[in-house]
Amino acid sequence: MKIAMWSGPRNLSTALMYSFANRADMSAVDEPFYASYLSQTGLAHPVRDAVIASQKSDVSDVIADLLSADKTEHQYQKHMTQHMLPMIARDWLTKVKNVFLIRHPSRVLASWVNKHDTPSLSDIGFTQQLDIFEQVIEMGQSAIVIDSADIRSHPETSLRALCEAIDLAWDPAMLAWESGPKPFDGVWANHWYDAVHRSTGFLDREGPLPVLRGDLAKISEEALPIYERLAALKHSI
């Protein structure tokens, strides 16, 4: 089984990748379209040159690798929705299990600005996530929505429900992992993954929503209807 997990940045996506990769039957791929995204857009992200040097930039090659046989029974693919530029084919999504990880935009933005400049709506992937979700549905495929808040609040219950939804046997190894970097981390891990490298499992329930002002508040307002639309379709736990 190949699981494609679609989210924007700062969505609990790395912790969830560590959770799945801690299974003995699962390998992990970290943001395989990142180099292509940077090459095509010219964006000045942290460690840009190292990212481009570390991955294939031809999207056809990336897709072929994602669909090829793997060393383990299952594969977890962590995808950033903003990396899926319009010219990238979508037909391969019929060959993977598509899951959509969402998070309230205020929390996403509050986390983002700790690491990078103020983003645009496009940078945080909400519109792209909805587009991919709708494309998966149009192709007659299952599109499962999960919320990072549910995973933080009820890790075992949420992950058990997700495993059941994708026909994957439950494994309690998903609830904890060793601290530190992982061999499948992208080269950008030192910039973005410091908190999850210190972790050994999912953190507790999140507190009140952060209060945003100025441009961040405006971007959150733009993203909120998309979050609410997908949240209304999230998988029951």
C-alpha positions, 0 to 999 in steps of 0.5 A: 500500500502507498499512502499519500498524505496531503497537507500544507506546512506546519500541519503536524505532517512530520510527526505523522510521518514519524508515526507511520514510519515507526512501523516495521512494515512502512517506509517513508518519503519526505516531500518528493516534489520539493526540488521541482517546486523550487526549481519551477517557482524560483522561490528563495526558501531556506537551504534552497540549493541543497534541496534542489541538489538532493532530489530529482526535479523532473516530475515524471521521474518523481512520480515513477519513483513514487509508484515503483516497488518499495523495500517494505510492504507499505510506503508513506508519502508526505506531500506538501500541497503547494508543491503540486504545481498545475503542470504536474499530472494527477492521474497517478493519484488513483494508484495511492491511498489519498489522505488530507491532513488539515489544521486551523490556519491560525495555528499554521500561520503562527507556527510558520512565522517562527521559521520564515517570512510572512507567507502568502495564501499560496505558500500555506497550501490551503487552496491547493489542498482543496483542489487536489481533494476535489480532483481525487473525488472527481476521479472516483477515489476515496479522499479521507480528511483528518484534523491534526487537532484530533490526532493531538487530542486523541492519538490512538483513537484517531490513528486507529480510525485512520488505519481502519479507513485505509485498510491498514492493520493497527500497530501501536508502534505508531504512538511513539518514536525515538527522538532525533533526526531520521534517515528519510528526513529531507535535507531541510530538516535542520531548519524546520524539524527541530521541535519534532526531533526533540519529540518522542510522540504526539504532543498534548491537546493544543491550547486556545487559537493564537491571536493574529494581526495584520497580514497574518490575520488577513491570510487566516481569514482567506484560508478559514473557509477552505479549512471549514469546508474540509473539516466538515468532511473529516473522517469520524473518530 
